[in-house]
Amino acid sequence: MSELPLRAQLASVLGKSAATLSRATGRGDGSVIGGRVALKVEPGLLAKLARGRQLTLVSATNGKTTTTRLIVSALRELGEIATNDQGANMPTGHITALGNSPNARYGVLEVDEKYLPQILRTITPAVVVLMNLSRDQMDRASEINLMAKKWRDALGKSEAHVVANADDPLVAWAGLGARHTTWVAAGQRWKEDSWCCPECGGHLKREPDPHWECPECGMRRPDATWTVDDENDVVVPPNGQRMPMQLNLPGDANRSNAAVAMAAAAAYGIHPKQSLPRLREIHSVAGRYTSVFTRGVEVRLLLAKNPAGWLESFSILGPPDVPVVLSVNAQVPDGKDTSWLWDVDYTVLRDRTVYVMGERRTDLALRLETDGVPFTVADSIDGVIDELAAHRPDLSKIDVIANYTAFQQIRASYGRVQ
């Protein structure tokens, strides 16, 4: 803090005070309001706080918060890490994260995909991590092909070491604009947003998976030096040694997130043998994948905010006899346009007991009815448990899939479980 100009020091102090007041009055964790106040006092504060640090920026449509947490864990031996791993991923949150750790030489910052070009113009990161691009918050987000172009242009002017997903054509096209790129075969279960070549608009040939290429201009999937064998739960780093992952976070998506985190740590000289054991220690991230127990039933919380996220959540559901609660809101952080519900294939739920909740449960109910999925409308998780327990005394577990604000409401009702 002492190395900052006086105005920047004052901005940081006032921002921290605003954040403390926000927490004390129960209005939030203060990460956003603190940054807003600080920016009002010193608009150039982010660049000043970032100066002299080794920073990693993590951006994607899905998996940013989890991957940020994984990278922080992988870099832990380097010392204190400044981070916003609770998800405040715009400049206000970045200012709060860096201001809260003034002596941290290293930082890992989750960055909203729309803000990444702006942040790259403001600071000079050491590493930039890119994982996927898909439709999200359609009422206020730019078209994802345009977003990929903005990423590509910004990365072309940066000296950062980029770690990018070779399996997502939009991410790969953006990463090909960078000077230094490490390619990870991180997978792409949701492909509906990337059938056309981002370079020329031609129709991509996508067989055999995960290969893709454009017959028109010749753009093709980059050769990955990091790969994941999901079937055998193995990651393969550049040295070719197959390493069992054995994560406590579930699903293929988290194996991919972990491989990306290991590649990012390797850019700092940390060997996979050092980073992987640290990733195994993580069981949940900001409430994601957490299980809480209420009325004698385990309730597992899964976050899914767009079609790509819902597809991944479906892949890690419990056995068919485990009931599923789906909850959807349409507040500003979610995006008010719920038309994306029609892009999700809900037929995988036909053989399950399904409940629907949330402010937009009517939209969700109509979507399920169209896909022939029987459902029951509910008001609360505890209400669902009480109803199920009346005819299922052996009930021991339910899965809950919710979009952003619905997830936070459910999480808060159980004391913001970690």
N, C-alpha and C positions, 0 to 999 in steps of 0.2 A: 504494500500500500504506500510506503514512504517514497517509492520511486515514481509514483504517479504525480502529474501536475496537480496543483492545489485544487483546481476546479473539478478534476476527475476524482480526487479524494472526497471532496464534498458530495459529489453525485453518488459515489458508492455508499457513503455513510447515510445519506438521505434514503437511498434505495433500500438499504438494510433495515432502516427504521420503519419504512412503509411495509416491508415484508413482515417484520415482527408484529406490527399493529394488525395486519391482516390475519395472521395466525391467532393472535390473542383474541380477536373478535369473532373467530370461527368462520371467516369469509373465504378461506383458502390457505394454501401453503405459502403464499406470498411471492412465489417465484416470478409471476407475471407482473403484478403491480409494482414490486420492487424494481424490476427492470424498466418499467414505464416511467416511474418517477426519476430514476437515474438518467434516463435518456433525455428527459425534459431539461435537466440541468446541464448535461454534457452530451450532445448528439454524437460525438465521436468517441464515446466511452468504450465501445466494444473493441475497436482497433487498439486503443490504449491498453485495455486489460489483456488483450491477446499478445501484445508485443513481448518477444523474448521467450515465448512458450512453444513447446512441441505439441501441436494440437492435431487430433484426429476428428474429422467430421463424418458422421454416419447418416446417410440419406437413402430413402426408399419409400414406397407406398406402404409396405407391410414389413414388420420385424425390426423397425428402427430402435424401439425402446429395449427390446430383448438383446439385440446385437450390441447396443451401446453398453449394456450391463456386462455382457460377456467380454467385451474388449477391456473394460475397466478392470475386470477380474484378471484377465490375462496379463495386463501391464502392471499389476499390483506391486511387483518387486522393484519397479523403478522408483517408487516413493508415492507421495500424495498425488492423487489424480483429481483434477477439477472436472465435474461432470453434472449433467442435467438428466440423470438416468430415471427420473420420475416422469419425464415426458414433456416438459416445457421447452418446446423445440423451435421457437422463434427467437429473434434477437433479444427480446426482453428476458427470456429464459436463459440465454447464453450469458448475458451480462450478470444475471444473478448467480449463475454457476461459477463463473470466473471470479466475481467479486467475493463470493463466499470462501474461496480458496486462493487468497492473494499470493501465497508462497508456493503454490503447486507449479512445478516446472512443466508438468504434462497435463493434458486435458483431453477428454473424449466427449464430444458434443453431438447429441442427436439433432438433426436439422430437418425441418419440414421441407419436403421436396420442392415446394414452390419457392422457398427462400434460399436454396442452395446457391444459385448464381449470385445473389446479393451478398451472401456471406463470403463467397470466394472473392468478391471484389473488395471486401472490407478487411479481411485478415489473410494471413499466409499460412495455411495449414501444412503440416508435414505429410499427412495421409488423408485421403478421402475414400470412404467406403460406400459403394453403390450396389444395391441388391436387386430391386425390382421396380418396375413402373407399371401401374395398372389404374383403371378408373376408380375415382374416389371423390366424394363430396362434389358431385357433378354440378351443383348449382353455383359453385364459386371457384372451382379449380379449373385451370386452363387445360386444353386438350393435351393428352399425354404425349403425342408426337411433338407438339410445340414445346412441351417441357423438356423432352429429350434433346431437342435442338438447343435450348437454352443451356442445359447441362454441358453439351458438347462444346459450345462456344466458350463458356466460362472455363472449362477444363483446359481448353486449348491455350489459354493465357496464364495457366497456373503451372508451377513447378512441383506441385504435390505428387506424391506417389499414390496412384489410384489402385484400389483393390476392388475389382468389379466382377459381377456375375456374367459369365460367358454364355449362359443358357437363355438369358432374356435379350432378345434382339434390340430392344430400345436401349437398355442399359449398355449393351456391348457397343452399339453405335456411339453412344455418348462417351464411353471409355476409350474408344479408338481415337478420339480427339485429343486425349491426354498424351503427355510426353513419356510418362513412365507408368506402366500398368502391369499389375499381377492379376491373372485370370483364374477365377474359381468356378468350377462346375457346380454351381449351387442349386441347380434345378429350376423348373418352372412348371408347376402343376396347372396353373391358370394361364391359358394361351390365347384367350379370346380377344385380347387387346393388341396382339402382335403377329397378325397374319400377313401384314404388308411390310415391305422393306422400308425402313426409315430413310434410306439413302435415296432411292429412286421411285418408291411407291409400287414396285412390282410385287407379285404374290410370292411369298416365301415358300420354299420347299422345306418341309419340316419332318422328313423321314430319312433314316431311322432316328428316333428320339435318343439323345438330345440334339443331334445334329440339325442345323438349319443353314440355308443358304439362299441367295437370290439368283435365279437363272438369268435375270435381266442385266444386273450390274456386277455380279460376282461377289458381292459382299457375303461373308460367311461367318459362322461361329468361330471365334478365336480359339486357339489351342489352349486348354486350361492346364496349369501346372499344379493345381490343387483339385482333387476330386473327392466325392463322397459316394461310398457304396452303401446305400440305404438298406438294402436287403440283408447285408451282413453287419450293419452298424459299424462301419469302418471309414476312417478318413485317410486319404493318401496324400501326403505333402510332396513337394518337389523331389525329395530324395528317394521316393518310391516305396518307403517303408509303410506298410499297412498298420494303422494304429486303431485298436478298438476304441470307440468313442465312449460308450457306457454313460451317457448323460442322464441327469435326473429331470431334464426338461423333455417333454414327450414330442414325438413326431418327426417326420422328414424335414419339415421347415426348420426345426431347431437344430438338427444335425447340420443343415446348410448354414444357419446363422453361426454355429460354432466353428465351422470350417473357415468362414469369412473372418471371424474374430481371430483365429489362429494365424491366418495369412496377414492380418493387420499387425498382430504382435510380432510376426517374423520380420516385418519391415523395420521394427525397432531392435532387431537382433535377438529376439526371444525365441528359443528353439521350441518346436511343438511338444517335446517331452516335458518342457517346463510349463507351457501354457495349458495343455489339455487337462491335467489334474485340477487346475483351478476352475475350469469350466464345469467339471463334474460336481463341484460343490454347490452349484446354484440349483435351487428347487423351484423357485417362482420369481417373477419379475413384476414389480408394481401390481401385485394381485393376480397377474396372469398365471394360470395353471394351479393356483392355490386351492386347496380343499379346506372348507370349514365344516364344522359339525354342529348341527342343530336338530333338536328333537330326535336324536339318535341316528341321524342320517348324514352321510358325507355328501357335501355339495361342492362339486368342482367347477371353478369359474374359468370360462374361456372367452377371450375377447375376439370379435370378428366384426370389422367395420365396413367391409366391401366384399364383392364376389370372391376375390382371391382369398381373403381371410376366412370367409365362410367355408370355402372348399377345403382349406387346410384344417379347420376345426372339425368338419365332418370326418376327416380321416383319422382323428384321434379319439373319437367317441368311444365310450365303453361298450361292452357286449350289448346285443339287441334288447336284452331285458332291462337295461338301465334307462329309465325315463329321461327325456330331454326337454328342457325349458328354453324357448327362444324369446328374446326380448329386444325390441327395436324402438328407439326414439328418433326424432328428427329435429334436434336442437341445433344451434349454430355450430358447435364443435363436430356434430355428426354429418352436417350437410342436411338441408331441409328437403332435398329431392330424394324420395325413396324408390324411384323407378328402377334402381339397381337390383331391387328384390327380384325382378323378373329375369335377371341374368343368372340367378343361382338355381341350380338343379336340386330341388328338395325331394325328389323321388327316392333318394337314399334313406329317407326317414319313414317310408311307408309302413315298415314292419315294427316301428317303435311307438311307445306312448309319448305323445308330444303335447306340450302346453305352450301357449303364446301369451306374452305379456308386453308391457311397454306402452308408450304414448301412441305408437302407430301399430298397435296390435291388430287393428281392423285391416290395414294394408297387408300385414303379414298373413292374417287368416285367409284373406282372399287368395293370396299367392299359394298357400298350402292347399287350399281347396281345389285350385286349378291343377295342381300336380297330384291330386288324389291322395293327399296325406291327411288322415284323420287327426283332429286336434281338439283341445279344450282350452277355452279362454280362462285366464287366471289373473289375480290381482297381486299376488306375492308368492315368494318362494315357500314361506312357511305354510301358506294356504294350500299350495300344491302338495306339500308333504302330508299335511293333515288329510287331504282328500285321498291321496294314494294309500296312506296307512290304514284307512278304513277297510280296504279290501286287499291290501298287500302287507300283512304284518311282518313279512320278512324283508321289507324294503330297507336297503342299506346305503344306496348311492343314487344320486341324480347328477346329470351334467347340465350346465347352464351355458348357453352361448348368447352373448349380448353385444350390441354395438356400443360405441364409446360412452356416451352419457348414461345409457341404461346399465352398462357394466359398472360405472362409477357409483351409481345409485345403489345397486345391489351390494357392491363392495362396502360402501359406507354403512349400510344397514347391519353389517357384521363387523363394524369397527375398523374399516379400511385395512383389511388383512393384507399382509405383505406377501 
